[in-house]
Amino acid sequence: MKYYDMHEDAYKQLKAKDKISWDGETDPSKLFDHEINQAIGKRIDHFFESKDGLKAVDLGTGTGTAALNLARKGFSVVGYDLSETAIELAKKNASELKLDLKFEVADIISIKTNDKVDLVVDSSLLHCLVEKKDRADFFKLSFDLLKEEGLLFLHTMIEAADMSEMTDREYLVYENHILYSTGPERWDMKWMQVQGKKVFPHRYITTTEMLEKEIHEAGFEIVESLVDPQVKSTGTFCGWLKKR
């Protein structure tokens, strides 16, 4: 399996416990208060005063957290995720909230489409893509999906000067911007030895400067951005991007 396929196991465990989101929520209406929706909500009305007829795509939608919120605001939305169980839960959440939108199981970096949308949302997917090619494919897909005046919203981890809250966990190792994790032997991962532990690459965590360079090289420019820092863990980069 690819390193991000492990999410399917996590979503199966959540479903078994009657949880409906990655952070263990049980009430679909509470998803609207999630931090990614709070971040989007700060500027969405500025960039899209009217949502009538506008289209959005949510990449790495999980159980639909951002996609559901965008649909509630009036966008026509499609949410994609690799996990079949996540998409199953997303559809259930949409039904309970009486929202009309589409969810599809797909390997995000392999999506082929001629559709053009007004908004692409990165639902904390980018930092799950460790390989440079996968990250480049993410940006290319986003670029190809967007109309010329469209926007890409990024919500991704940023390295902190002090990462001790992550590195003090027995199952995690951090080195050269890559967060490695231990895991079950049954997982078909790219196992390696790092700092004396058998681990696989789990997250790619850039600095703000590295991310800005990556964004520029992908053909985007930053319209607005904000970094929410943490003292001893990863911060969060929230950015609105447009095509250069």
ChimeraX attribute file (.defattr): number of C-alpha atoms within 10 A of each C-alpha:
attribute: neighborCount
match mode: 1-to-1
recipient: residues
	/A:1	10
	/A:2	12
	/A:3	20
	/A:4	17
	/A:5	15
	/A:6	16
	/A:7	17
	/A:8	17
	/A:9	13
	/A:10	15
	/A:11	25
	/A:12	17
	/A:13	13
	/A:14	21
	/A:15	17
	/A:16	10
	/A:17	11
	/A:18	13
	/A:19	18
	/A:20	26
	/A:21	23
	/A:22	14
	/A:23	10
	/A:24	13
	/A:25	15
	/A:26	14
	/A:27	13
	/A:28	21
	/A:29	14
	/A:30	11
	/A:31	22
	/A:32	18
	/A:33	14
	/A:34	14
	/A:35	13
	/A:36	22
	/A:37	19
	/A:38	13
	/A:39	16
	/A:40	20
	/A:41	16
	/A:42	9
	/A:43	13
	/A:44	18
	/A:45	12
	/A:46	9
	/A:47	12
	/A:48	15
	/A:49	9
	/A:50	13
	/A:51	18
	/A:52	11
	/A:53	9
	/A:54	14
	/A:55	22
	/A:56	26
	/A:57	28
	/A:58	25
	/A:59	28
	/A:60	28
	/A:61	28
	/A:62	31
	/A:63	29
	/A:64	33
	/A:65	29
	/A:66	29
	/A:67	32
	/A:68	31
	/A:69	23
	/A:70	27
	/A:71	20
	/A:72	17
	/A:73	15
	/A:74	17
	/A:75	24
	/A:76	21
	/A:77	25
	/A:78	22
	/A:79	29
	/A:80	25
	/A:81	25
	/A:82	21
	/A:83	25
	/A:84	17
	/A:85	22
	/A:86	31
	/A:87	25
	/A:88	19
	/A:89	23
	/A:90	27
	/A:91	22
	/A:92	16
	/A:93	22
	/A:94	21
	/A:95	13
	/A:96	12
	/A:97	14
	/A:98	11
	/A:99	15
	/A:100	16
	/A:101	19
	/A:102	19
	/A:103	24
	/A:104	18
	/A:105	17
	/A:106	17
	/A:107	14
	/A:108	17
	/A:109	19
	/A:110	11
	/A:111	12
	/A:112	10
	/A:113	9
	/A:114	7
	/A:115	10
	/A:116	18
	/A:117	21
	/A:118	21
	/A:119	29
	/A:120	27
	/A:121	25
	/A:122	24
	/A:123	24
	/A:124	20
	/A:125	23
	/A:126	22
	/A:127	20
	/A:128	20
	/A:129	22
	/A:130	19
	/A:131	13
	/A:132	11
	/A:133	11
	/A:134	16
	/A:135	20
	/A:136	18
	/A:137	18
	/A:138	22
	/A:139	21
	/A:140	14
	/A:141	19
	/A:142	27
	/A:143	22
	/A:144	17
	/A:145	24
	/A:146	22
	/A:147	17
	/A:148	14
	/A:149	10
	/A:150	21
	/A:151	27
	/A:152	26
	/A:153	24
	/A:154	22
	/A:155	24
	/A:156	24
	/A:157	27
	/A:158	26
	/A:159	21
	/A:160	19
	/A:161	14
	/A:162	13
	/A:163	16
	/A:164	14
	/A:165	11
	/A:166	16
	/A:167	17
	/A:168	11
	/A:169	10
	/A:170	10
	/A:171	14
	/A:172	18
	/A:173	23
	/A:174	21
	/A:175	12
	/A:176	8
	/A:177	14
	/A:178	18
	/A:179	21
	/A:180	24
	/A:181	21
	/A:182	17
	/A:183	15
	/A:184	7
	/A:185	9
	/A:186	7
	/A:187	14
	/A:188	13
	/A:189	18
	/A:190	12
	/A:191	18
	/A:192	14
	/A:193	10
	/A:194	15
	/A:195	10
	/A:196	8
	/A:197	16
	/A:198	17
	/A:199	21
	/A:200	24
	/A:201	25
	/A:202	22
	/A:203	22
	/A:204	24
	/A:205	26
	/A:206	21
	/A:207	16
	/A:208	17
	/A:209	10
	/A:210	11
	/A:211	16
	/A:212	15
	/A:213	12
	/A:214	17
	/A:215	18
	/A:216	14
	/A:217	12
	/A:218	19
	/A:219	14
	/A:220	21
	/A:221	18
	/A:222	17
	/A:223	12
	/A:224	12
	/A:225	13
	/A:226	12
	/A:227	15
	/A:228	12
	/A:229	16
	/A:230	15
	/A:231	12
	/A:232	15
	/A:233	18
	/A:234	23
	/A:235	21
	/A:236	21
	/A:237	22
	/A:238	22
	/A:239	22
	/A:240	23
	/A:241	22
	/A:242	22
	/A:243	21
	/A:244	11
